[in-house]
Amino acid sequence: QAQLVESGGGLVQAGGPLRLSCAASGRAFTWYAMGWFRQAPEKEREFVAAIDWSGVNTYCADSVKGRFTISRDNAKNTVYLQMNSLKPEDTAVYYCAAGRHYNGGATNYNYWGQGTQVTVSS
């Protein structure tokens, strides 16, 4: 019954912004750490960003640091990924996830969304 649903993906030109949303249904994830991952074709899934339950503490992968911002609105049970200065190499399916304890880039995740496609054109 618990489900995470990503939205906001699409086609964007290099250098442009895009905001992804991940909404929880079936249960609340107020006290959960949240994270974003991505997977490009024929590549393994890679970590993008994580945020603690309060939204105060965040951690981003070096590949997106300074360009992507993770945030959350617990009243809406929603986590966001604001992506700026997008590059073609950012093209991937983006997944959100939830875990019980925040531990930066080492956070363990127990729930996963279905993913949303982000395509960055040159």
The 8 nearest C-alpha neighbors of each residue, nearest first, counted from 0:
[[1, 25, 2, 26, 24, 3, 23, 110],
 [2, 0, 25, 26, 24, 3, 23, 110],
 [1, 3, 24, 23, 0, 25, 4, 112],
 [2, 4, 112, 23, 22, 21, 111, 24],
 [5, 3, 112, 22, 21, 113, 2, 23],
 [6, 4, 21, 20, 115, 114, 112, 22],
 [5, 7, 20, 8, 19, 115, 21, 4],
 [8, 6, 19, 20, 18, 9, 5, 115],
 [9, 7, 117, 116, 115, 6, 19, 10],
 [8, 10, 117, 118, 116, 11, 7, 115],
 [9, 11, 118, 119, 117, 12, 120, 8],
 [10, 12, 119, 120, 118, 15, 9, 13],
 [13, 11, 120, 119, 15, 14, 121, 10],
 [12, 14, 86, 85, 121, 15, 120, 119],
 [15, 13, 84, 85, 12, 86, 16, 83],
 [14, 16, 84, 13, 85, 12, 83, 11],
 [17, 15, 83, 82, 84, 85, 14, 18],
 [16, 18, 82, 81, 83, 19, 15, 11],
 [19, 17, 81, 80, 82, 7, 20, 79],
 [18, 20, 7, 80, 79, 6, 8, 81],
 [21, 19, 79, 6, 5, 78, 7, 22],
 [20, 22, 5, 78, 4, 77, 79, 3],
 [23, 21, 77, 4, 3, 76, 20, 5],
 [22, 24, 3, 76, 2, 77, 27, 4],
 [25, 23, 2, 26, 1, 3, 22, 27],
 [24, 26, 1, 0, 2, 23, 27, 3],
 [27, 25, 24, 1, 28, 23, 2, 0],
 [26, 28, 29, 76, 23, 24, 25, 30],
 [27, 29, 31, 30, 76, 26, 23, 97],
 [30, 28, 73, 31, 27, 52, 76, 74],
 [31, 29, 52, 28, 32, 99, 53, 27],
 [32, 30, 99, 28, 52, 98, 29, 97],
 [31, 33, 51, 101, 52, 98, 50, 97],
 [34, 32, 97, 50, 96, 49, 31, 98],
 [33, 35, 49, 96, 48, 95, 50, 97],
 [34, 36, 95, 48, 47, 94, 96, 49],
 [37, 35, 46, 47, 94, 45, 93, 95],
 [38, 36, 93, 92, 45, 44, 91, 94],
 [37, 39, 44, 91, 92, 43, 45, 42],
 [38, 40, 91, 42, 92, 41, 90, 37],
 [41, 39, 42, 38, 91, 43, 92, 90],
 [42, 40, 39, 43, 38, 44, 91, 92],
 [43, 41, 39, 40, 38, 44, 45, 91],
 [44, 42, 38, 45, 41, 39, 40, 37],
 [43, 45, 38, 37, 42, 36, 46, 39],
 [46, 44, 37, 36, 38, 43, 47, 42],
 [45, 47, 36, 48, 35, 60, 37, 44],
 [46, 48, 36, 60, 35, 59, 45, 37],
 [49, 47, 59, 35, 34, 58, 60, 46],
 [48, 50, 34, 58, 57, 33, 103, 35],
 [51, 49, 57, 33, 32, 56, 54, 34],
 [50, 52, 32, 101, 54, 56, 53, 33],
 [51, 53, 32, 30, 31, 54, 29, 50],
 [54, 52, 55, 51, 56, 30, 50, 73],
 [53, 55, 51, 52, 56, 50, 71, 70],
 [56, 54, 53, 57, 51, 50, 52, 70],
 [55, 57, 51, 54, 50, 58, 53, 103],
 [58, 56, 50, 49, 51, 55, 59, 103],
 [57, 59, 49, 103, 48, 104, 50, 60],
 [60, 58, 48, 64, 47, 61, 49, 63],
 [59, 61, 47, 62, 63, 64, 48, 46],
 [60, 62, 64, 63, 59, 47, 65, 58],
 [61, 63, 60, 64, 47, 59, 66, 65],
 [64, 62, 66, 61, 67, 60, 65, 59],
 [65, 63, 61, 66, 59, 60, 62, 67],
 [64, 66, 67, 63, 68, 61, 59, 83],
 [67, 65, 83, 63, 64, 84, 82, 68],
 [68, 66, 82, 81, 63, 83, 65, 64],
 [69, 67, 81, 80, 70, 82, 66, 65],
 [68, 70, 80, 79, 81, 48, 50, 67],
 [71, 69, 79, 78, 54, 68, 80, 50],
 [70, 72, 78, 79, 77, 54, 73, 69],
 [71, 73, 77, 74, 75, 76, 78, 70],
 [72, 74, 76, 75, 29, 71, 77, 28],
 [75, 73, 72, 76, 77, 29, 71, 27],
 [74, 76, 77, 73, 72, 22, 23, 71],
 [77, 75, 73, 23, 74, 22, 27, 72],
 [76, 78, 22, 75, 72, 21, 71, 73],
 [77, 79, 71, 21, 70, 20, 72, 22],
 [80, 78, 20, 70, 19, 69, 71, 21],
 [79, 81, 69, 19, 18, 68, 82, 20],
 [82, 80, 18, 68, 67, 17, 79, 69],
 [81, 83, 67, 17, 16, 18, 66, 80],
 [84, 82, 16, 66, 85, 67, 15, 81],
 [85, 83, 14, 15, 66, 16, 86, 13],
 [84, 86, 14, 13, 83, 15, 16, 89],
 [85, 87, 13, 88, 89, 119, 14, 84],
 [88, 86, 119, 89, 90, 120, 13, 121],
 [87, 89, 90, 86, 119, 91, 85, 39],
 [88, 90, 87, 86, 91, 85, 119, 118],
 [91, 89, 118, 88, 119, 117, 87, 39],
 [92, 90, 39, 38, 117, 37, 93, 116],
 [91, 93, 116, 38, 115, 37, 114, 117],
 [92, 94, 37, 114, 115, 36, 91, 116],
 [95, 93, 114, 36, 35, 112, 37, 113],
 [96, 94, 35, 112, 34, 111, 36, 21],
 [95, 97, 111, 34, 110, 33, 108, 112],
 [98, 96, 33, 110, 108, 32, 109, 31],
 [99, 97, 108, 32, 109, 31, 107, 100],
 [98, 100, 31, 32, 101, 97, 30, 108],
 [101, 99, 98, 32, 102, 31, 106, 107],
 [102, 100, 32, 51, 106, 103, 99, 98],
 [103, 101, 106, 105, 104, 100, 107, 51],
 [104, 102, 105, 58, 106, 101, 49, 57],
 [103, 105, 106, 102, 58, 49, 48, 59],
 [104, 106, 102, 103, 107, 101, 49, 108],
 [107, 105, 102, 101, 104, 103, 108, 100],
 [106, 108, 98, 105, 109, 100, 99, 102],
 [109, 107, 98, 97, 110, 96, 106, 99],
 [108, 110, 98, 97, 107, 111, 96, 99],
 [111, 109, 97, 96, 108, 98, 112, 3],
 [112, 110, 96, 95, 3, 97, 113, 109],
 [111, 113, 3, 4, 95, 114, 94, 96],
 [114, 112, 4, 94, 111, 5, 115, 3],
 [115, 113, 94, 93, 112, 92, 5, 116],
 [114, 116, 93, 92, 8, 5, 6, 117],
 [117, 115, 92, 8, 91, 9, 93, 118],
 [116, 118, 8, 9, 90, 91, 92, 10],
 [117, 119, 90, 10, 9, 11, 120, 116],
 [120, 118, 87, 11, 90, 12, 13, 10],
 [119, 121, 12, 13, 87, 11, 118, 10],
 [120, 13, 12, 87, 119, 86, 14, 11]]
